[in-house]
């Protein structure tokens, strides 16, 4: 099995999209600074994963999330993660309605 994953750095507000066949080990490597492109933005949280039967499917989904439309979805995954974990507070109802 292969996974496409989305990481988020709470400290630096950075995102990373990748794929792997071992989620736990990959997150471990990102947080140990063993991945050149992510080491300066540690600590990483895994905010979203999707499972695939082939590497090519996972890579295709990864490419989508790195595209313009896909990046908007990444932002939604991060927002949902932050809200669910109490790291972002929803706006008050009156702020939305202007009351």
N, C-alpha and C positions, 0 to 999 in steps of 0.2 A: 504494500500500500504506500501511497505517496500523499503528501499534504501540501497545500498552499496555505501560507500563514501570514498574518499581519501582526507586526510588533509595534509597540508605542513606548516612547521614552517619556515618562512623566516629568523628569528633570528638565529635558531639553525640548519637549513638545515636538519630537521628530517621529516619523513613521518609517517602517521598513516592510517591504513585501518580498517574500521569498517562497521557496518550495524545498521539501526534504522528504526523506523516507524515515526519519527518526526525529520527531518533534522535540522530545525532552533533551536529547543530546544537542540538537541545533540551538535551542534556547540557551542551554548551558554554555555553548561555544560563543554565542553572541555576548552573553553577560560576563564571560571571562576575558573578553577583548581579543578573541582569536579570529574574529572576522574583521578584516581591514575596513570595510565600508561602514561598520557600525560601532567600532570600538570607542570612538570619542563621545558617543551619546548614551553610554551605559547608565543606568540599569534599564532593561527592557521588560515589558509586560506583553504577554501574548493576548491579543484582544479578539482574534478571530482565526478559525481554522476551517478548512474544507478538505474532505478526504476524496481521493481518486484512486482508480485501479492502475493507472499508468502514469509514468513521469511526464509524458507529453501532454496529458490532460491537465496535470498540475501546473505545468509550465504555461500552457495556454491561458489558464485562469490567472496566473501571476501576471502575464503580459496585459490582460484585460485591466487588472487593478492598477497597473502602472500607466494606463492610458488616461486621457482626459476625463471620460465619463466614469471610468472605474475609480479614479481618485476621489470623486464626489462620494461614492459609496464607502470608500475607506474612511472618509471623514465621519460618515454616519455610524460606522462600526465603532470608531473611537469615541464619539459622543455617547453612544449607547453604553459602552463599557464604563466610561467615567460616571455617567448617571447611576448605573447599577451598583457601582462600588462607592457611591457617596463622595466622589471626587469632583463632581460638578453638580451644582444645584439648579434645578429647573427654574425658569423665570416665573415670577408670581403671575397669577391669572390676571390681575388688574393691569400689570405691565403689558400683557398681550392685548388686552382690550382697550387700553388707553384710559381706564377709569381710575 
